[in-house]
Amino acid sequence: MVSMKFLVVGCGSIGQRHIRNLRALGEEKIIGCDLDQHKLSQIERKYGVRETYSDFKHALKRKPEAVLVCTSNVSHISIALTAVKNNCHIFVEKPLSHNLDGVDELLKRASGKDLVLMVGFNFRFHPNLRRIKELLDKRSIGKVICARAQVGQYLPEWHRWKDYRKSYSAQKSLGGGIILDAVHELDYIRWFLGEVREVFCFAGKLSNLEINTEDIAEVLLRFKNETIAEVHMDYIQRSYSRSCQIIGDKGTILWDFNKNIVKLCSAENKRWRSFIEKGFDFNRTYLDEMRHFIKCIIGDEKPPVDGKEGRRVLEIALAAKRSAETSKVIEL
């Protein structure tokens, strides 16, 4: 594999994960950039990153081939635009942004320079979800009628080593809130079922968490093919939970993240068939994602979620927010 220079902007938990995985893939030319000197010291000590900067524009002078944007949502677009102006390929952590400002300009500029723009939806690389997609493509449960997806975890336990009240999740000004945080569910349900036509949502802050963002959301989606899905998201559940149920006219598919299992029941035999990924390490989704990004840069692959796809998922999330504020169905 061709060796490249990567600039990781934002060296918190997700930025450090990508640095570890780049190292595991044999990439040695890694630059770190963060306003927090402590985080830069961490990546120097833990991962041997020798080039670190607190100023993004200074870091760009080292001419990286690719920039990984791992900062809070509100800064994604400005960083990505600057990187594109410097002819860098872009990997942006999900969601693409917290609103649509500057998104179309980013897509246009990246496309005009033939640069890769990939949004970090690592669940696209989860073998369980890939199995579900394969089963759906084979029409294993016939015509899909409806689906339910849910995810929840107590926010203070996401990153136990820091004060949750200071995280971007807790702050509206940084683009936080469960709808954008749990946007994986909106992405994969669209991947499974197609384009969304209408969105309705109830959301708000109902718990005692010290945050100014929504901590729970119930999102109802109607797809262009008339399928209906509901997506539950929350910062409240005291035990991490993530699952999905897809109901067709000839069977049902169930997914349980914690048990790492996909189950299929067909109308033909009315018996459950299980697909289990034994010994699965969740970091593999991130590792495969980064390996894929590198292949996209060298021209061997195409991003599963490029800028256009990332924009569409963001539109759905923003429609959910708008619906919750107005109590109206939002048409896309």
Phi, psi and omega in degrees: 000139183293132179281134181229167177256126182245134174251118179260114181258114186100101188249039173280208187298315182286323176297318179292326176299315180294324177297314177303316183287324174299318176299315181297332179274003176090008179277123185252340184268083183240131178245137178251143178221126179197147177287339182270111182296330179297319179293322177294321177296323179298313183288333174293315184285315186281321190238006177067027177284113187269336180256114179225147183218148172261350180247118184299316182294326175293320179297323180295338178294345177278001173056060175288150174283330184220146178239130175256119183264107186235035182260185177295156188304324186294340183257359184304309188292316181298319179293315181296320178298316179297320179295318179297320177300334178262019174062037179258142169289152189234132167241118182247125175300149178293151347285168181304322178196187177259349173206185185266001181299123176081354183295313181295324177297318178299313181298318181294315182293318180295318179294319181297333179259005180057043179260145177288132172232108184238135178260136189280078174257083186295340179293343174297342182256008179282127183299329177297314182288327175294325176297315179299315180300319179296317179296320179293318179297331178275000182056042182295337177242021179071215178284127179285127181262314182204168180210154175228132175232145179212147176211140178198144175200144180293117187307316180299344181260002178297307178230089188298338185279357179221162181288115183301332182293342180261359181283160178294331180302327185274353189237119179300325182294341179258005179085026182276186182116149187295331183295315178283326179296320184261030184293346174306318182297320179292326179290310186287330178291326175290320177302319181287317195249349178105195186287142179272137180257320183221148181227133170227145186210138163253131179205159177172182175258108185247346183267185177265010178300142181271073181222162176243024177243168177291139179251356177210145178211137172242112186250129178249128184239135169246128183266165182297335178270011177080354174299146179243139177224148173239139182233121177258136178221140175203158174260015198250325185303133183281348173233133184301131182220135178208125183200170180207145175230130179236124186248123177244174180282357178228018178159183183221144174242134176238142174229132175236112183297315185297324179271353178057048186222142170245133179237139181234129174238119180258153181292338183295312184245352178054032177239147181275134174246131185251142175238114185241134174264094183289137177066024183288131177258119185301332179298341178301328179297320179288321179295314179294324178298314181290323176299320179294319178302317179296319178295327176295319181298318182276000172092010182273339184221172174240143181298136175293326174234095177273190182300319181295315178294319179297323177295320182295318178296319178298320177303318180295316179298317180291327176295321177298316178298316182293322178297317180297325181285327188253350185059035180236154171286132180256125178268139179250000000 
